[in-house]
Amino acid sequence: MNEPNPEIIVRLHQLNQHKHHRHCDYGQVADQLDMLFKDIDAGLFGEQAKTGLFYNHIKNIKDRHPKIDSAEQERIQSELNELFARE
């Protein structure tokens, strides 16, 4: 079996690294649901919900690990397509 092309691995990492980092940082679903329950129990709805534990936990992670913009995503995908075509 051939070794994977390192350029392909790098491009795939660029496309998906935010998903991996977010997944690791979100924590257990049970913990997320507990935060959400506490916010609901505290009466945090509508705009007030943006002050709660759950919202701020998720927002901080999304801010820390942003998605790549669509132009960059298209560029990387195009490079990947070219690399796969050479394989």
PDB file of N, CA, C and O in Angstrom, chain B, residues numbered from 101:
ATOM      1  N   MET B 101       0.847  -1.176   0.000  1.00  0.00           N
ATOM      2  CA  MET B 101       0.000   0.000   0.000  1.00  0.00           C
ATOM      3  C   MET B 101       0.892   1.240   0.000  1.00  0.00           C
ATOM      4  O   MET B 101       1.908   1.277   0.695  1.00  0.00           O
ATOM      5  N   ASN B 102       0.515   2.248  -0.775  1.00  0.00           N
ATOM      6  CA  ASN B 102       1.287   3.479  -0.864  1.00  0.00           C
ATOM      7  C   ASN B 102       1.035   4.369   0.343  1.00  0.00           C
ATOM      8  O   ASN B 102      -0.034   4.349   0.954  1.00  0.00           O
ATOM      9  N   GLU B 103       2.055   5.146   0.659  1.00  0.00           N
ATOM     10  CA  GLU B 103       1.898   6.149   1.721  1.00  0.00           C
ATOM     11  C   GLU B 103       1.011   7.277   1.193  1.00  0.00           C
ATOM     12  O   GLU B 103       1.074   7.599   0.007  1.00  0.00           O
ATOM     13  N   PRO B 104       0.193   7.879   2.043  1.00  0.00           N
ATOM     14  CA  PRO B 104      -0.647   8.990   1.592  1.00  0.00           C
ATOM     15  C   PRO B 104       0.219  10.200   1.219  1.00  0.00           C
ATOM     16  O   PRO B 104       1.265  10.443   1.820  1.00  0.00           O
ATOM     17  N   ASN B 105      -0.231  10.928   0.245  1.00  0.00           N
ATOM     18  CA  ASN B 105       0.463  12.132  -0.196  1.00  0.00           C
ATOM     19  C   ASN B 105       0.401  13.166   0.933  1.00  0.00           C
ATOM     20  O   ASN B 105      -0.692  13.539   1.360  1.00  0.00           O
ATOM     21  N   PRO B 106       1.562  13.637   1.426  1.00  0.00           N
ATOM     22  CA  PRO B 106       1.550  14.598   2.539  1.00  0.00           C
ATOM     23  C   PRO B 106       0.834  15.900   2.204  1.00  0.00           C
ATOM     24  O   PRO B 106       0.259  16.533   3.090  1.00  0.00           O
ATOM     25  N   GLU B 107       0.862  16.306   0.938  1.00  0.00           N
ATOM     26  CA  GLU B 107       0.158  17.535   0.554  1.00  0.00           C
ATOM     27  C   GLU B 107      -1.349  17.378   0.748  1.00  0.00           C
ATOM     28  O   GLU B 107      -2.028  18.322   1.154  1.00  0.00           O
ATOM     29  N   ILE B 108      -1.865  16.201   0.459  1.00  0.00           N
ATOM     30  CA  ILE B 108      -3.295  15.943   0.641  1.00  0.00           C
ATOM     31  C   ILE B 108      -3.643  15.993   2.126  1.00  0.00           C
ATOM     32  O   ILE B 108      -4.665  16.563   2.510  1.00  0.00           O
ATOM     33  N   ILE B 109      -2.808  15.406   2.942  1.00  0.00           N
ATOM     34  CA  ILE B 109      -3.046  15.403   4.391  1.00  0.00           C
ATOM     35  C   ILE B 109      -3.073  16.835   4.929  1.00  0.00           C
ATOM     36  O   ILE B 109      -3.929  17.180   5.744  1.00  0.00           O
ATOM     37  N   VAL B 110      -2.135  17.664   4.471  1.00  0.00           N
ATOM     38  CA  VAL B 110      -2.083  19.064   4.924  1.00  0.00           C
ATOM     39  C   VAL B 110      -3.348  19.804   4.520  1.00  0.00           C
ATOM     40  O   VAL B 110      -3.923  20.526   5.335  1.00  0.00           O
ATOM     41  N   ARG B 111      -3.801  19.639   3.262  1.00  0.00           N
ATOM     42  CA  ARG B 111      -4.998  20.345   2.784  1.00  0.00           C
ATOM     43  C   ARG B 111      -6.247  19.877   3.540  1.00  0.00           C
ATOM     44  O   ARG B 111      -7.094  20.692   3.905  1.00  0.00           O
ATOM     45  N   LEU B 112      -6.359  18.574   3.772  1.00  0.00           N
ATOM     46  CA  LEU B 112      -7.507  18.063   4.533  1.00  0.00           C
ATOM     47  C   LEU B 112      -7.506  18.619   5.953  1.00  0.00           C
ATOM     48  O   LEU B 112      -8.560  18.948   6.497  1.00  0.00           O
ATOM     49  N   HIS B 113      -6.328  18.721   6.545  1.00  0.00           N
ATOM     50  CA  HIS B 113      -6.220  19.295   7.882  1.00  0.00           C
ATOM     51  C   HIS B 113      -6.671  20.758   7.868  1.00  0.00           C
ATOM     52  O   HIS B 113      -7.391  21.198   8.764  1.00  0.00           O
ATOM     53  N   GLN B 114      -6.247  21.504   6.852  1.00  0.00           N
ATOM     54  CA  GLN B 114      -6.645  22.915   6.753  1.00  0.00           C
ATOM     55  C   GLN B 114      -8.161  23.057   6.655  1.00  0.00           C
ATOM     56  O   GLN B 114      -8.749  23.957   7.255  1.00  0.00           O
ATOM     57  N   LEU B 115      -8.781  22.171   5.900  1.00  0.00           N
ATOM     58  CA  LEU B 115     -10.237  22.242   5.727  1.00  0.00           C
ATOM     59  C   LEU B 115     -11.004  21.886   6.993  1.00  0.00           C
ATOM     60  O   LEU B 115     -12.076  22.434   7.249  1.00  0.00           O
ATOM     61  N   ASN B 116     -10.458  20.975   7.780  1.00  0.00           N
ATOM     62  CA  ASN B 116     -11.234  20.392   8.879  1.00  0.00           C
ATOM     63  C   ASN B 116     -10.725  20.675  10.279  1.00  0.00           C
ATOM     64  O   ASN B 116     -11.337  20.220  11.245  1.00  0.00           O
ATOM     65  N   GLN B 117      -9.630  21.407  10.429  1.00  0.00           N
ATOM     66  CA  GLN B 117      -9.065  21.566  11.762  1.00  0.00           C
ATOM     67  C   GLN B 117     -10.019  22.258  12.732  1.00  0.00           C
ATOM     68  O   GLN B 117     -10.040  21.916  13.915  1.00  0.00           O
ATOM     69  N   HIS B 118     -10.810  23.225  12.256  1.00  0.00           N
ATOM     70  CA  HIS B 118     -11.730  23.902  13.167  1.00  0.00           C
ATOM     71  C   HIS B 118     -12.748  22.922  13.736  1.00  0.00           C
ATOM     72  O   HIS B 118     -13.125  23.026  14.903  1.00  0.00           O
ATOM     73  N   LYS B 119     -13.200  21.963  12.914  1.00  0.00           N
ATOM     74  CA  LYS B 119     -14.174  20.975  13.392  1.00  0.00           C
ATOM     75  C   LYS B 119     -13.565  20.107  14.489  1.00  0.00           C
ATOM     76  O   LYS B 119     -14.210  19.833  15.502  1.00  0.00           O
ATOM     77  N   HIS B 120     -12.341  19.682  14.286  1.00  0.00           N
ATOM     78  CA  HIS B 120     -11.676  18.837  15.271  1.00  0.00           C
ATOM     79  C   HIS B 120     -11.488  19.591  16.587  1.00  0.00           C
ATOM     80  O   HIS B 120     -11.788  19.066  17.659  1.00  0.00           O
ATOM     81  N   HIS B 121     -10.988  20.829  16.498  1.00  0.00           N
ATOM     82  CA  HIS B 121     -10.750  21.605  17.716  1.00  0.00           C
ATOM     83  C   HIS B 121     -12.058  21.895  18.462  1.00  0.00           C
ATOM     84  O   HIS B 121     -12.115  21.811  19.688  1.00  0.00           O
ATOM     85  N   ARG B 122     -13.094  22.232  17.711  1.00  0.00           N
ATOM     86  CA  ARG B 122     -14.383  22.496  18.351  1.00  0.00           C
ATOM     87  C   ARG B 122     -14.900  21.243  19.042  1.00  0.00           C
ATOM     88  O   ARG B 122     -15.351  21.296  20.186  1.00  0.00           O
ATOM     89  N   HIS B 123     -14.832  20.115  18.342  1.00  0.00           N
ATOM     90  CA  HIS B 123     -15.314  18.852  18.908  1.00  0.00           C
ATOM     91  C   HIS B 123     -14.607  18.553  20.230  1.00  0.00           C
ATOM     92  O   HIS B 123     -15.248  18.149  21.201  1.00  0.00           O
ATOM     93  N   CYS B 124     -13.312  18.747  20.268  1.00  0.00           N
ATOM     94  CA  CYS B 124     -12.551  18.489  21.500  1.00  0.00           C
ATOM     95  C   CYS B 124     -12.945  19.452  22.614  1.00  0.00           C
ATOM     96  O   CYS B 124     -13.035  19.057  23.776  1.00  0.00           O
ATOM     97  N   ASP B 125     -13.181  20.716  22.263  1.00  0.00           N
ATOM     98  CA  ASP B 125     -13.462  21.732  23.276  1.00  0.00           C
ATOM     99  C   ASP B 125     -14.897  21.743  23.777  1.00  0.00           C
ATOM    100  O   ASP B 125     -15.151  22.175  24.901  1.00  0.00           O
ATOM    101  N   TYR B 126     -15.845  21.276  22.965  1.00  0.00           N
ATOM    102  CA  TYR B 126     -17.242  21.318  23.393  1.00  0.00           C
ATOM    103  C   TYR B 126     -17.473  20.510  24.663  1.00  0.00           C
ATOM    104  O   TYR B 126     -18.307  20.886  25.487  1.00  0.00           O
ATOM    105  N   GLY B 127     -16.769  19.439  24.829  1.00  0.00           N
ATOM    106  CA  GLY B 127     -16.965  18.600  26.013  1.00  0.00           C
ATOM    107  C   GLY B 127     -18.118  17.626  25.816  1.00  0.00           C
ATOM    108  O   GLY B 127     -18.654  17.476  24.718  1.00  0.00           O
ATOM    109  N   GLN B 128     -18.476  16.983  26.892  1.00  0.00           N
ATOM    110  CA  GLN B 128     -19.522  15.969  26.862  1.00  0.00           C
ATOM    111  C   GLN B 128     -20.897  16.603  26.643  1.00  0.00           C
ATOM    112  O   GLN B 128     -21.177  17.692  27.145  1.00  0.00           O
ATOM    113  N   VAL B 129     -21.736  15.915  25.898  1.00  0.00           N
ATOM    114  CA  VAL B 129     -23.096  16.394  25.654  1.00  0.00           C
ATOM    115  C   VAL B 129     -23.836  16.567  26.979  1.00  0.00           C
ATOM    116  O   VAL B 129     -24.599  17.520  27.141  1.00  0.00           O
ATOM    117  N   ALA B 130     -23.621  15.668  27.911  1.00  0.00           N
ATOM    118  CA  ALA B 130     -24.293  15.774  29.214  1.00  0.00           C
ATOM    119  C   ALA B 130     -23.933  17.090  29.910  1.00  0.00           C
ATOM    120  O   ALA B 130     -24.788  17.716  30.537  1.00  0.00           O
ATOM    121  N   ASP B 131     -22.679  17.504  29.799  1.00  0.00           N
ATOM    122  CA  ASP B 131     -22.254  18.769  30.403  1.00  0.00           C
ATOM    123  C   ASP B 131     -22.897  19.961  29.693  1.00  0.00           C
ATOM    124  O   ASP B 131     -23.286  20.939  30.332  1.00  0.00           O
ATOM    125  N   GLN B 132     -23.003  19.870  28.371  1.00  0.00           N
ATOM    126  CA  GLN B 132     -23.648  20.942  27.610  1.00  0.00           C
ATOM    127  C   GLN B 132     -25.124  21.053  27.985  1.00  0.00           C
ATOM    128  O   GLN B 132     -25.653  22.151  28.161  1.00  0.00           O
ATOM    129  N   LEU B 133     -25.777  19.898  28.103  1.00  0.00           N
ATOM    130  CA  LEU B 133     -27.190  19.908  28.483  1.00  0.00           C
ATOM    131  C   LEU B 133     -27.379  20.448  29.894  1.00  0.00           C
ATOM    132  O   LEU B 133     -28.377  21.114  30.172  1.00  0.00           O
ATOM    133  N   ASP B 134     -26.446  20.172  30.778  1.00  0.00           N
ATOM    134  CA  ASP B 134     -26.526  20.696  32.136  1.00  0.00           C
ATOM    135  C   ASP B 134     -26.431  22.219  32.113  1.00  0.00           C
ATOM    136  O   ASP B 134     -27.173  22.899  32.821  1.00  0.00           O
ATOM    137  N   MET B 135     -25.522  22.752  31.305  1.00  0.00           N
ATOM    138  CA  MET B 135     -25.409  24.213  31.190  1.00  0.00           C
ATOM    139  C   MET B 135     -26.710  24.801  30.649  1.00  0.00           C
ATOM    140  O   MET B 135     -27.201  25.816  31.141  1.00  0.00           O
ATOM    141  N   LEU B 136     -27.252  24.149  29.637  1.00  0.00           N
ATOM    142  CA  LEU B 136     -28.491  24.620  29.029  1.00  0.00           C
ATOM    143  C   LEU B 136     -29.641  24.577  30.033  1.00  0.00           C
ATOM    144  O   LEU B 136     -30.432  25.517  30.113  1.00  0.00           O
ATOM    145  N   PHE B 137     -29.736  23.487  30.798  1.00  0.00           N
ATOM    146  CA  PHE B 137     -30.779  23.377  31.821  1.00  0.00           C
ATOM    147  C   PHE B 137     -30.650  24.507  32.842  1.00  0.00           C
ATOM    148  O   PHE B 137     -31.644  25.141  33.197  1.00  0.00           O
ATOM    149  N   LYS B 138     -29.435  24.755  33.310  1.00  0.00           N
ATOM    150  CA  LYS B 138     -29.222  25.824  34.302  1.00  0.00           C
ATOM    151  C   LYS B 138     -29.642  27.181  33.756  1.00  0.00           C
ATOM    152  O   LYS B 138     -30.227  27.989  34.477  1.00  0.00           O
ATOM    153  N   ASP B 139     -29.345  27.435  32.476  1.00  0.00           N
ATOM    154  CA  ASP B 139     -29.743  28.700  31.867  1.00  0.00           C
ATOM    155  C   ASP B 139     -31.261  28.811  31.769  1.00  0.00           C
ATOM    156  O   ASP B 139     -31.829  29.864  32.063  1.00  0.00           O
ATOM    157  N   ILE B 140     -31.919  27.728  31.358  1.00  0.00           N
ATOM    158  CA  ILE B 140     -33.385  27.739  31.262  1.00  0.00           C
ATOM    159  C   ILE B 140     -33.996  27.903  32.646  1.00  0.00           C
ATOM    160  O   ILE B 140     -34.952  28.658  32.826  1.00  0.00           O
ATOM    161  N   ASP B 141     -33.435  27.187  33.630  1.00  0.00           N
ATOM    162  CA  ASP B 141     -33.928  27.267  35.004  1.00  0.00           C
ATOM    163  C   ASP B 141     -33.773  28.686  35.559  1.00  0.00           C
ATOM    164  O   ASP B 141     -34.566  29.121  36.393  1.00  0.00           O
ATOM    165  N   ALA B 142     -32.750  29.399  35.092  1.00  0.00           N
ATOM    166  CA  ALA B 142     -32.523  30.778  35.535  1.00  0.00           C
ATOM    167  C   ALA B 142     -33.377  31.772  34.742  1.00  0.00           C
ATOM    168  O   ALA B 142     -33.317  32.977  34.983  1.00  0.00           O
ATOM    169  N   GLY B 143     -34.176  31.257  33.790  1.00  0.00           N
ATOM    170  CA  GLY B 143     -35.069  32.134  33.033  1.00  0.00           C
ATOM    171  C   GLY B 143     -34.389  32.876  31.897  1.00  0.00           C
ATOM    172  O   GLY B 143     -34.870  33.926  31.468  1.00  0.00           O
ATOM    173  N   LEU B 144     -33.284  32.349  31.408  1.00  0.00           N
ATOM    174  CA  LEU B 144     -32.559  33.034  30.337  1.00  0.00           C
ATOM    175  C   LEU B 144     -33.117  32.613  28.973  1.00  0.00           C
ATOM    176  O   LEU B 144     -32.828  31.525  28.476  1.00  0.00           O
ATOM    177  N   PHE B 145     -33.914  33.491  28.390  1.00  0.00           N
ATOM    178  CA  PHE B 145     -34.509  33.260  27.074  1.00  0.00           C
ATOM    179  C   PHE B 145     -34.254  34.479  26.198  1.00  0.00           C
ATOM    180  O   PHE B 145     -33.879  35.539  26.700  1.00  0.00           O
ATOM    181  N   GLY B 146     -34.453  34.334  24.910  1.00  0.00           N
ATOM    182  CA  GLY B 146     -34.281  35.462  23.990  1.00  0.00           C
ATOM    183  C   GLY B 146     -32.876  36.028  24.077  1.00  0.00           C
ATOM    184  O   GLY B 146     -31.901  35.280  24.152  1.00  0.00           O
ATOM    185  N   GLU B 147     -32.777  37.339  24.066  1.00  0.00           N
ATOM    186  CA  GLU B 147     -31.460  37.995  24.125  1.00  0.00           C
ATOM    187  C   GLU B 147     -30.732  37.684  25.427  1.00  0.00           C
ATOM    188  O   GLU B 147     -29.502  37.633  25.446  1.00  0.00           O
ATOM    189  N   GLN B 148     -31.467  37.475  26.509  1.00  0.00           N
ATOM    190  CA  GLN B 148     -30.838  37.144  27.801  1.00  0.00           C
ATOM    191  C   GLN B 148     -30.077  35.830  27.741  1.00  0.00           C
ATOM    192  O   GLN B 148     -29.107  35.635  28.473  1.00  0.00           O
ATOM    193  N   ALA B 149     -30.516  34.930  26.871  1.00  0.00           N
ATOM    194  CA  ALA B 149     -29.846  33.637  26.755  1.00  0.00           C
ATOM    195  C   ALA B 149     -28.381  33.814  26.367  1.00  0.00           C
ATOM    196  O   ALA B 149     -27.552  32.952  26.658  1.00  0.00           O
ATOM    197  N   LYS B 150     -28.060  34.933  25.708  1.00  0.00           N
ATOM    198  CA  LYS B 150     -26.676  35.200  25.305  1.00  0.00           C
ATOM    199  C   LYS B 150     -25.769  35.552  26.486  1.00  0.00           C
ATOM    200  O   LYS B 150     -24.567  35.757  26.313  1.00  0.00           O
ATOM    201  N   THR B 151     -26.342  35.619  27.666  1.00  0.00           N
ATOM    202  CA  THR B 151     -25.531  35.860  28.862  1.00  0.00           C
ATOM    203  C   THR B 151     -25.307  34.569  29.652  1.00  0.00           C
ATOM    204  O   THR B 151     -24.606  34.566  30.664  1.00  0.00           O
ATOM    205  N   GLY B 152     -25.903  33.481  29.184  1.00  0.00           N
ATOM    206  CA  GLY B 152     -25.877  32.221  29.927  1.00  0.00           C
ATOM    207  C   GLY B 152     -24.619  31.396  29.716  1.00  0.00           C
ATOM    208  O   GLY B 152     -23.790  31.679  28.851  1.00  0.00           O
ATOM    209  N   LEU B 153     -24.512  30.366  30.543  1.00  0.00           N
ATOM    210  CA  LEU B 153     -23.364  29.458  30.509  1.00  0.00           C
ATOM    211  C   LEU B 153     -23.225  28.760  29.162  1.00  0.00           C
ATOM    212  O   LEU B 153     -22.147  28.741  28.566  1.00  0.00           O
ATOM    213  N   PHE B 154     -24.331  28.186  28.690  1.00  0.00           N
ATOM    214  CA  PHE B 154     -24.294  27.401  27.461  1.00  0.00           C
ATOM    215  C   PHE B 154     -23.875  28.259  26.269  1.00  0.00           C
ATOM    216  O   PHE B 154     -22.942  27.910  25.545  1.00  0.00           O
ATOM    217  N   TYR B 155     -24.555  29.364  26.070  1.00  0.00           N
ATOM    218  CA  TYR B 155     -24.261  30.237  24.934  1.00  0.00           C
ATOM    219  C   TYR B 155     -22.805  30.686  24.966  1.00  0.00           C
ATOM    220  O   TYR B 155     -22.110  30.610  23.953  1.00  0.00           O
ATOM    221  N   ASN B 156     -22.348  31.145  26.102  1.00  0.00           N
ATOM    222  CA  ASN B 156     -20.973  31.656  26.189  1.00  0.00           C
ATOM    223  C   ASN B 156     -19.939  30.554  26.017  1.00  0.00           C
ATOM    224  O   ASN B 156     -18.876  30.793  25.444  1.00  0.00           O
ATOM    225  N   HIS B 157     -20.226  29.366  26.496  1.00  0.00           N
ATOM    226  CA  HIS B 157     -19.324  28.227  26.296  1.00  0.00           C
ATOM    227  C   HIS B 157     -19.160  27.955  24.801  1.00  0.00           C
ATOM    228  O   HIS B 157     -18.040  27.860  24.299  1.00  0.00           O
ATOM    229  N   ILE B 158     -20.281  27.830  24.098  1.00  0.00           N
ATOM    230  CA  ILE B 158     -20.247  27.526  22.672  1.00  0.00           C
ATOM    231  C   ILE B 158     -19.649  28.691  21.889  1.00  0.00           C
ATOM    232  O   ILE B 158     -18.828  28.473  20.997  1.00  0.00           O
ATOM    233  N   LYS B 159     -20.043  29.912  22.203  1.00  0.00           N
ATOM    234  CA  LYS B 159     -19.537  31.096  21.485  1.00  0.00           C
ATOM    235  C   LYS B 159     -18.031  31.225  21.623  1.00  0.00           C
ATOM    236  O   LYS B 159     -17.344  31.517  20.644  1.00  0.00           O
ATOM    237  N   ASN B 160     -17.506  31.012  22.821  1.00  0.00           N
ATOM    238  CA  ASN B 160     -16.056  31.110  23.025  1.00  0.00           C
ATOM    239  C   ASN B 160     -15.307  30.096  22.173  1.00  0.00           C
ATOM    240  O   ASN B 160     -14.259  30.408  21.608  1.00  0.00           O
ATOM    241  N   ILE B 161     -15.836  28.894  22.081  1.00  0.00           N
ATOM    242  CA  ILE B 161     -15.196  27.850  21.265  1.00  0.00           C
ATOM    243  C   ILE B 161     -15.251  28.233  19.789  1.00  0.00           C
ATOM    244  O   ILE B 161     -14.249  28.120  19.083  1.00  0.00           O
ATOM    245  N   LYS B 162     -16.402  28.681  19.323  1.00  0.00           N
ATOM    246  CA  LYS B 162     -16.536  29.069  17.916  1.00  0.00           C
ATOM    247  C   LYS B 162     -15.641  30.263  17.596  1.00  0.00           C
ATOM    248  O   LYS B 162     -15.073  30.325  16.505  1.00  0.00           O
ATOM    249  N   ASP B 163     -15.504  31.203  18.513  1.00  0.00           N
ATOM    250  CA  ASP B 163     -14.616  32.346  18.294  1.00  0.00           C
ATOM    251  C   ASP B 163     -13.150  31.913  18.274  1.00  0.00           C
ATOM    252  O   ASP B 163     -12.350  32.433  17.497  1.00  0.00           O
ATOM    253  N   ARG B 164     -12.809  30.961  19.132  1.00  0.00           N
ATOM    254  CA  ARG B 164     -11.426  30.481  19.232  1.00  0.00           C
ATOM    255  C   ARG B 164     -11.027  29.640  18.024  1.00  0.00           C
ATOM    256  O   ARG B 164      -9.858  29.614  17.639  1.00  0.00           O
ATOM    257  N   HIS B 165     -12.000  28.953  17.429  1.00  0.00           N
ATOM    258  CA  HIS B 165     -11.734  28.057  16.298  1.00  0.00           C
ATOM    259  C   HIS B 165     -12.694  28.386  15.150  1.00  0.00           C
ATOM    260  O   HIS B 165     -13.614  27.614  14.878  1.00  0.00           O
ATOM    261  N   PRO B 166     -12.492  29.522  14.477  1.00  0.00           N
ATOM    262  CA  PRO B 166     -13.432  29.915  13.419  1.00  0.00           C
ATOM    263  C   PRO B 166     -13.315  29.033  12.183  1.00  0.00           C
ATOM    264  O   PRO B 166     -12.272  28.439  11.908  1.00  0.00           O
ATOM    265  N   LYS B 167     -14.413  28.970  11.453  1.00  0.00           N
ATOM    266  CA  LYS B 167     -14.408  28.290  10.158  1.00  0.00           C
ATOM    267  C   LYS B 167     -13.544  29.110   9.205  1.00  0.00           C
ATOM    268  O   LYS B 167     -13.417  30.326   9.351  1.00  0.00           O
ATOM    269  N   ILE B 168     -12.958  28.431   8.236  1.00  0.00           N
ATOM    270  CA  ILE B 168     -12.254  29.180   7.206  1.00  0.00           C
ATOM    271  C   ILE B 168     -13.297  29.803   6.285  1.00  0.00           C
ATOM    272  O   ILE B 168     -14.382  29.251   6.105  1.00  0.00           O
ATOM    273  N   ASP B 169     -12.966  30.956   5.702  1.00  0.00           N
ATOM    274  CA  ASP B 169     -13.951  31.613   4.848  1.00  0.00           C
ATOM    275  C   ASP B 169     -14.145  30.830   3.552  1.00  0.00           C
ATOM    276  O   ASP B 169     -13.321  29.989   3.192  1.00  0.00           O
ATOM    277  N   SER B 170     -15.228  31.112   2.867  1.00  0.00           N
ATOM    278  CA  SER B 170     -15.610  30.313   1.704  1.00  0.00           C
ATOM    279  C   SER B 170     -14.592  30.405   0.571  1.00  0.00           C
ATOM    280  O   SER B 170     -14.391  29.423  -0.144  1.00  0.00           O
ATOM    281  N   ALA B 171     -13.946  31.550   0.388  1.00  0.00           N
ATOM    282  CA  ALA B 171     -12.936  31.680  -0.663  1.00  0.00           C
ATOM    283  C   ALA B 171     -11.742  30.779  -0.361  1.00  0.00           C
ATOM    284  O   ALA B 171     -11.226  30.104  -1.253  1.00  0.00           O
ATOM    285  N   GLU B 172     -11.311  30.771   0.878  1.00  0.00           N
ATOM    286  CA  GLU B 172     -10.194  29.904   1.284  1.00  0.00           C
ATOM    287  C   GLU B 172     -10.588  28.436   1.167  1.00  0.00           C
ATOM    288  O   GLU B 172      -9.789  27.604   0.737  1.00  0.00           O
ATOM    289  N   GLN B 173     -11.811  28.126   1.548  1.00  0.00           N
ATOM    290  CA  GLN B 173     -12.295  26.751   1.450  1.00  0.00           C
ATOM    291  C   GLN B 173     -12.314  26.291  -0.012  1.00  0.00           C
ATOM    292  O   GLN B 173     -11.914  25.167  -0.315  1.00  0.00           O
ATOM    293  N   GLU B 174     -12.769  27.145  -0.899  1.00  0.00           N
ATOM    294  CA  GLU B 174     -12.792  26.808  -2.320  1.00  0.00           C
ATOM    295  C   GLU B 174     -11.380  26.619  -2.872  1.00  0.00           C
ATOM    296  O   GLU B 174     -11.138  25.712  -3.668  1.00  0.00           O
ATOM    297  N   ARG B 175     -10.444  27.480  -2.446  1.00  0.00           N
ATOM    298  CA  ARG B 175      -9.062  27.378  -2.903  1.00  0.00           C
ATOM    299  C   ARG B 175      -8.460  26.042  -2.479  1.00  0.00           C
ATOM    300  O   ARG B 175      -7.844  25.344  -3.284  1.00  0.00           O
ATOM    301  N   ILE B 176      -8.642  25.697  -1.217  1.00  0.00           N
ATOM    302  CA  ILE B 176      -8.084  24.439  -0.700  1.00  0.00           C
ATOM    303  C   ILE B 176      -8.743  23.248  -1.385  1.00  0.00           C
ATOM    304  O   ILE B 176      -8.068  22.280  -1.738  1.00  0.00           O
ATOM    305  N   GLN B 177     -10.055  23.315  -1.573  1.00  0.00           N
ATOM    306  CA  GLN B 177     -10.759  22.211  -2.234  1.00  0.00           C
ATOM    307  C   GLN B 177     -10.262  22.037  -3.666  1.00  0.00           C
ATOM    308  O   GLN B 177     -10.108  20.910  -4.139  1.00  0.00           O
ATOM    309  N   SER B 178     -10.011  23.141  -4.352  1.00  0.00           N
ATOM    310  CA  SER B 178      -9.488  23.081  -5.719  1.00  0.00           C
ATOM    311  C   SER B 178      -8.104  22.425  -5.733  1.00  0.00           C
ATOM    312  O   SER B 178      -7.813  21.595  -6.594  1.00  0.00           O
ATOM    313  N   GLU B 179      -7.254  22.805  -4.767  1.00  0.00           N
ATOM    314  CA  GLU B 179      -5.929  22.186  -4.659  1.00  0.00           C
ATOM    315  C   GLU B 179      -6.052  20.690  -4.384  1.00  0.00           C
ATOM    316  O   GLU B 179      -5.309  19.884  -4.945  1.00  0.00           O
ATOM    317  N   LEU B 180      -6.982  20.332  -3.527  1.00  0.00           N
ATOM    318  CA  LEU B 180      -7.203  18.915  -3.230  1.00  0.00           C
ATOM    319  C   LEU B 180      -7.636  18.153  -4.479  1.00  0.00           C
ATOM    320  O   LEU B 180      -7.143  17.058  -4.751  1.00  0.00           O
ATOM    321  N   ASN B 181      -8.560  18.741  -5.232  1.00  0.00           N
ATOM    322  CA  ASN B 181      -9.028  18.091  -6.456  1.00  0.00           C
ATOM    323  C   ASN B 181      -7.872  17.847  -7.423  1.00  0.00           C
ATOM    324  O   ASN B 181      -7.791  16.795  -8.058  1.00  0.00           O
ATOM    325  N   GLU B 182      -6.982  18.827  -7.526  1.00  0.00           N
ATOM    326  CA  GLU B 182      -5.816  18.666  -8.404  1.00  0.00           C
ATOM    327  C   GLU B 182      -4.897  17.568  -7.886  1.00  0.00           C
ATOM    328  O   GLU B 182      -4.384  16.767  -8.666  1.00  0.00           O
ATOM    329  N   LEU B 183      -4.691  17.528  -6.591  1.00  0.00           N
ATOM    330  CA  LEU B 183      -3.828  16.498  -5.994  1.00  0.00           C
ATOM    331  C   LEU B 183      -4.422  15.100  -6.189  1.00  0.00           C
ATOM    332  O   LEU B 183      -3.706  14.155  -6.519  1.00  0.00           O
ATOM    333  N   PHE B 184      -5.730  14.979  -5.984  1.00  0.00           N
ATOM    334  CA  PHE B 184      -6.386  13.680  -6.172  1.00  0.00           C
ATOM    335  C   PHE B 184      -6.337  13.247  -7.630  1.00  0.00           C
ATOM    336  O   PHE B 184      -6.207  12.058  -7.921  1.00  0.00           O
ATOM    337  N   ALA B 185      -6.438  14.197  -8.540  1.00  0.00           N
ATOM    338  CA  ALA B 185      -6.403  13.869  -9.968  1.00  0.00           C
ATOM    339  C   ALA B 185      -5.041  13.305 -10.371  1.00  0.00           C
ATOM    340  O   ALA B 185      -4.947  12.507 -11.302  1.00  0.00           O
ATOM    341  N   ARG B 186      -3.995  13.720  -9.671  1.00  0.00           N
ATOM    342  CA  ARG B 186      -2.638  13.229  -9.968  1.00  0.00           C
ATOM    343  C   ARG B 186      -2.379  11.843  -9.401  1.00  0.00           C
ATOM    344  O   ARG B 186      -1.460  11.151  -9.839  1.00  0.00           O
ATOM    345  N   GLU B 187      -3.185  11.437  -8.428  1.00  0.00           N
ATOM    346  CA  GLU B 187      -2.954  10.149  -7.747  1.00  0.00           C
ATOM    347  C   GLU B 187      -3.261   8.985  -8.655  1.00  0.00           C
ATOM    348  O   GLU B 187      -3.123   7.832  -8.248  1.00  0.00           O
TER     349      GLU B 187
END
